[in-house]
Amino acid sequence: MTDNDLYAGLQTIFNTVFRRAVPITPELTAKDVPGWDSFRYISIIAATEEHFGIKFLDTDIDDLRNVGDLAEAVKRRVQPPC
């Protein structure tokens, strides 16, 4: 999976969860998006797992600080290190 594919998937997830266009960047955080509360955070995590066919570990979720961290966590789950 390319970074473009990954971010396109995440963009779809964010647009669906927020029910509007939310332009994402690796630096985007919850404080940058009105309405990004704990419910939406859980929805983003669940939708990401479903979309990419992965399951995050608690440690993956604990380390998320922005969309870039989420993308890196997806990469680790989709393409585990050799």
C-alpha positions in Angstrom: 0.0 0.0 0.0 1.3 3.4 -0.9 1.1 6.5 1.3 -1.4 7.9 -1.2 -3.6 4.9 -0.8 -3.3 5.1 2.9 -4.1 8.8 3.2 -7.0 8.4 0.6 -8.5 5.7 2.9 -8.0 7.9 6.0 -9.6 10.8 4.2 -12.6 8.7 3.4 -12.9 7.6 7.0 -12.6 11.2 8.4 -15.2 12.5 5.9 -17.6 9.7 6.9 -17.1 10.0 10.7 -17.5 13.8 10.6 -20.1 13.8 7.9 -18.3 16.6 6.1 -15.0 17.2 4.3 -12.2 17.3 6.8 -8.9 17.9 4.9 -6.4 15.7 6.7 -2.6 16.2 7.0 -0.1 14.2 9.0 0.0 17.1 11.6 -3.8 17.2 12.1 -4.9 16.8 15.7 -8.2 16.7 17.5 -7.8 20.3 18.6 -7.8 21.3 14.9 -11.2 19.9 14.1 -14.4 21.2 15.7 -16.5 18.3 17.0 -13.6 15.9 17.4 -14.5 14.4 20.8 -13.9 11.1 22.4 -16.8 9.5 20.6 -15.5 10.5 17.2 -12.0 9.4 18.2 -13.3 5.9 18.9 -15.3 6.0 15.7 -12.1 6.9 13.7 -10.2 4.0 15.3 -13.0 1.5 14.7 -13.6 2.7 11.1 -9.8 2.6 10.4 -9.6 -1.0 11.7 -12.6 -2.0 9.5 -11.4 -0.2 6.4 -7.9 -1.6 6.5 -8.8 -5.0 7.9 -6.5 -4.6 10.9 -6.7 -4.6 14.7 -4.8 -2.1 16.7 -3.1 -3.0 20.0 -3.7 -0.8 23.0 -0.1 0.4 22.7 -0.8 1.5 19.1 -3.7 3.7 20.3 -1.9 5.1 23.3 0.8 6.5 21.0 -1.5 8.4 18.6 -1.0 12.1 18.7 -2.0 13.1 15.2 -3.1 11.7 11.8 0.5 11.0 10.9 0.8 8.7 14.0 -2.4 7.0 12.9 -1.0 6.4 9.4 2.2 4.9 10.8 0.2 2.6 13.1 -1.9 1.4 10.1 1.4 0.7 8.2 2.7 -1.3 11.1 -0.4 -3.5 11.2 -0.9 -3.8 7.4 2.8 -4.5 6.7 4.4 -5.9 9.9 8.2 -5.5 10.1 10.2 -8.5 9.0 
